[in-house]
Amino acid sequence: MKSCLRNVFLFILIVGGGGILLLGYLGLFPSVSRILGSDKPRDLGIKYTQTNLEEGKRKTGVEIKILPIGGILGVTIQYLGQHKVDKQFDSEEVTAIANNSPWKFYPFSGLQIKFNKDGNVELTGILLTDRIISYITATGGSRFNIAGVMEKIKLPKGNIPFYIEANGGVNNDKVNLNIQKVELGRLPIPQSLYTSSKGYVDNFAEERMRFVKGLSVKSVKIENGQLNFIGTLPDFEALEK
């Protein structure tokens, strides 16, 4: 569905991309399934319906179009137009949106996103590691820089379950994400690792947001168990399946 809205939620989802969930840490292990101890993400109890999906779609006001395969060389996702949005989204609506992207390079599955009344957000799901490089390059990342990182990091292949707890928000297109906890499978990641990566994660999120033409964020924050968005979104999102 609305991957541009997913980019709005990057201060939540970015931990799956800008590290991507701390690639260096993952690269230490030869067998992901053995080390992680689980092939399924945590269950946060967030279930969504078609009604949640349609309501989330109505609130975004973004229309999806499908690009022909190989229609524009190197382009698999693009955005057109702009309109104002000032809406509140609950956990079920955001989870529905996050789980319904037909884009060929979308790197997540089985997501659950829970907004808590204390302002924290919990995110659980599966990271599809074979799509990471394509996702980053397709959304404005430098292939040269990615290649340099990948020379140093041996990223395991496969589907990696993860859990994140964080808080923060976006103000005037500036991301401020504070990660409280990260688990891969059931393996907790040392806090010092993601604390030291905060600047990189925030910058990565802002880079993904800049790629979305028509997206501007005056404010994104979590209040009373909901995500509040004030800004603009594109009129159209065109993507390749």
C-alpha positions as CSV (number, residue, x, y, z in Angstrom):
1,M,0.0,0.0,0.0
2,K,1.5,3.3,1.0
3,S,5.3,2.9,1.1
4,C,5.6,6.7,1.1
5,L,3.7,6.7,4.4
6,R,6.1,4.0,5.5
7,N,8.9,6.5,4.8
8,V,7.1,8.9,7.1
9,F,7.3,6.2,9.8
10,L,11.0,5.8,9.2
11,F,11.9,7.0,12.7
12,I,10.3,3.6,13.6
13,L,11.2,1.4,10.7
14,I,14.6,2.9,10.1
15,V,16.3,0.6,12.5
16,G,15.5,-2.1,10.0
17,G,17.4,-0.1,7.3
18,G,20.0,2.2,8.7
19,G,22.3,-0.2,10.4
20,I,20.2,-2.2,8.9
21,L,19.5,-3.5,12.3
22,L,23.2,-3.2,13.1
23,L,24.7,-5.1,10.2
24,G,28.1,-5.2,11.8
25,Y,26.8,-7.1,14.7
26,L,25.1,-9.6,12.4
27,G,28.3,-10.1,10.5
28,L,30.0,-11.6,13.5
29,F,27.9,-14.8,13.2
30,P,28.2,-17.6,10.7
31,S,24.8,-19.1,11.3
32,V,21.9,-16.8,11.9
33,S,19.3,-19.4,12.6
34,R,21.5,-21.1,15.2
35,I,22.5,-17.9,17.0
36,L,19.2,-16.1,16.9
37,G,17.4,-19.2,18.3
38,S,14.1,-18.3,16.6
39,D,12.7,-17.9,13.1
40,K,9.6,-16.0,14.2
41,P,9.2,-12.4,15.5
42,R,7.6,-11.5,18.8
43,D,3.8,-11.3,18.8
44,L,2.8,-7.8,20.1
45,G,-0.9,-8.7,19.8
46,I,-1.6,-6.2,17.0
47,K,-4.1,-7.6,14.5
48,Y,-5.5,-5.6,11.6
49,T,-8.5,-5.9,9.4
50,Q,-9.4,-4.8,5.9
51,T,-11.2,-1.9,7.5
52,N,-8.0,-0.8,9.2
53,L,-6.2,-0.9,5.9
54,E,-8.8,1.1,4.0
55,E,-9.0,3.7,6.8
56,G,-5.3,4.1,6.7
57,K,-5.4,4.5,3.0
58,R,-8.1,7.1,3.2
59,K,-6.1,9.1,5.8
60,T,-3.0,9.2,3.6
61,G,-4.8,10.3,0.5
62,V,-2.1,8.7,-1.7
63,E,-3.1,6.8,-4.8
64,I,-1.0,3.7,-5.9
65,K,0.0,3.1,-9.5
66,I,1.9,0.1,-10.8
67,L,4.9,0.7,-13.0
68,P,5.4,-1.7,-16.0
69,I,8.3,-4.0,-15.5
70,G,11.5,-2.5,-16.9
71,G,9.5,0.5,-18.0
72,I,12.0,3.1,-16.8
73,L,15.6,2.0,-16.6
74,G,16.7,1.7,-12.9
75,V,13.4,3.2,-11.5
76,T,11.2,0.9,-9.5
77,I,9.5,3.5,-7.3
78,Q,8.6,7.2,-7.7
79,Y,6.3,9.9,-6.4
80,L,4.2,12.7,-7.9
81,G,2.2,15.7,-6.6
82,Q,1.7,16.8,-3.0
83,H,-1.2,17.4,-0.5
84,K,-1.5,18.4,3.1
85,V,-2.2,15.8,5.8
86,D,-2.9,16.3,9.5
87,K,-4.1,12.9,10.9
88,Q,-3.8,10.5,13.7
89,F,-3.0,6.8,13.0
90,D,-3.5,3.9,15.5
91,S,-1.4,0.8,15.8
92,E,-3.7,-1.3,13.6
93,E,-3.8,1.2,10.8
94,V,0.0,1.6,10.7
95,T,0.5,-2.1,10.9
96,A,-1.9,-2.7,8.1
97,I,-0.1,-0.1,5.9
98,A,3.3,-1.5,6.8
99,N,2.3,-5.1,5.8
100,N,0.7,-4.3,2.4
101,S,3.4,-3.0,0.1
102,P,3.6,-4.6,-3.3
103,W,7.0,-3.0,-4.1
104,K,9.5,-5.6,-5.2
105,F,12.3,-4.3,-2.9
106,Y,10.3,-3.8,0.3
107,P,12.6,-5.4,2.9
108,F,10.1,-6.3,5.7
109,S,7.4,-8.8,6.3
110,G,5.2,-9.9,9.2
111,L,5.4,-6.5,10.9
112,Q,3.6,-5.4,14.0
113,I,3.8,-1.8,15.2
114,K,2.5,-0.9,18.7
115,F,2.2,2.7,19.9
116,N,2.2,2.8,23.7
117,K,0.7,5.5,25.9
118,D,4.1,6.4,27.4
119,G,5.3,7.6,23.9
120,N,7.3,4.5,23.1
121,V,6.8,2.4,20.0
122,E,7.5,-1.4,19.7
123,L,8.2,-2.9,16.3
124,T,8.6,-6.5,15.5
125,G,8.9,-8.4,12.2
126,I,11.1,-10.1,9.7
127,L,14.0,-8.4,7.8
128,L,14.5,-9.8,4.3
129,T,18.2,-9.4,3.9
130,D,18.4,-10.2,0.2
131,R,16.5,-6.9,-0.5
132,I,18.5,-4.5,1.6
133,I,21.0,-3.3,-1.0
134,S,18.3,-2.9,-3.6
135,Y,16.1,-1.1,-1.1
136,I,18.8,1.4,-0.2
137,T,19.9,2.1,-3.8
138,A,16.3,2.4,-5.1
139,T,15.5,5.0,-2.5
140,G,18.5,7.3,-3.1
141,G,21.4,5.6,-1.4
142,S,24.9,5.6,-2.9
143,R,25.8,2.3,-4.4
144,F,29.5,3.2,-4.0
145,N,29.0,3.8,-0.2
146,I,27.0,0.6,0.2
147,A,29.7,-1.4,-1.6
148,G,32.3,0.0,0.8
149,V,30.2,-1.1,3.8
150,M,29.5,-4.5,2.4
151,E,33.3,-5.1,1.9
152,K,33.6,-4.9,5.7
153,I,30.4,-6.6,6.7
154,K,29.5,-10.2,5.8
155,L,25.7,-10.0,6.0
156,P,24.0,-13.4,6.6
157,K,21.4,-14.4,4.0
158,G,17.9,-15.3,4.9
159,N,15.0,-13.9,6.9
160,I,15.9,-12.4,10.3
161,P,13.4,-11.8,13.0
162,F,13.8,-8.6,15.1
163,Y,12.3,-6.6,17.9
164,I,12.8,-2.9,18.6
165,E,11.6,-0.5,21.3
166,A,12.2,3.2,20.7
167,N,10.9,6.7,21.1
168,G,11.4,10.0,19.3
169,G,9.9,11.8,16.3
170,V,10.4,14.0,13.4
171,N,10.3,17.8,13.4
172,N,10.7,19.9,10.3
173,D,12.2,16.9,8.4
174,K,14.8,16.3,11.2
175,V,14.7,12.8,12.7
176,N,15.4,12.2,16.4
177,L,15.2,8.4,17.2
178,N,16.1,7.0,20.6
179,I,16.5,3.2,20.5
180,Q,15.8,1.6,23.9
181,K,16.1,-2.1,23.0
182,V,17.0,-4.3,20.1
183,E,16.7,-8.1,19.7
184,L,17.5,-10.3,16.8
185,G,15.5,-13.4,17.3
186,R,15.7,-13.7,21.0
187,L,19.2,-12.4,21.2
188,P,19.5,-8.9,22.9
189,I,22.0,-6.5,21.2
190,P,24.3,-4.5,23.5
191,Q,22.9,-1.0,24.1
192,S,26.3,0.6,23.5
193,L,26.2,-0.6,19.9
194,Y,23.0,1.1,18.8
195,T,23.6,4.2,21.0
196,S,26.8,4.9,19.2
197,S,25.0,4.5,15.9
198,K,22.3,7.1,16.6
199,G,23.7,9.8,14.3
200,Y,24.0,7.3,11.4
201,V,20.5,6.0,11.9
202,D,18.9,9.5,12.0
203,N,20.9,10.5,8.9
204,F,19.8,7.4,7.1
205,A,16.2,8.1,7.9
206,E,16.4,11.6,6.6
207,E,18.0,10.4,3.4
208,R,15.2,8.0,2.7
209,M,12.7,10.8,3.5
210,R,14.3,13.2,1.0
211,F,13.9,10.6,-1.7
212,V,10.1,10.9,-1.5
213,K,9.1,13.8,-3.6
214,G,6.1,15.6,-2.1
215,L,6.9,14.4,1.4
216,S,7.5,17.0,4.1
217,V,7.2,16.5,7.8
218,K,6.3,19.3,10.1
219,S,5.7,16.9,13.0
220,V,5.6,13.2,13.7
221,K,5.2,12.1,17.3
222,I,3.5,9.5,19.4
223,E,0.8,10.7,21.8
224,N,-1.9,8.7,23.7
225,G,-1.1,5.5,21.9
226,Q,-1.4,7.0,18.4
227,L,1.0,8.4,15.8
228,N,0.3,12.0,14.9
229,F,1.4,13.2,11.5
230,I,1.4,16.9,10.3
231,G,2.9,17.6,6.9
232,T,2.5,16.7,3.2
233,L,2.4,13.5,1.3
234,P,2.6,12.7,-2.5
235,D,-0.6,12.5,-4.5
236,F,0.6,9.4,-6.3
237,E,3.1,6.6,-5.6
238,A,4.2,4.5,-8.6
239,L,6.0,1.3,-8.0
240,E,7.1,-1.9,-9.7
241,K,5.9,-5.2,-8.3
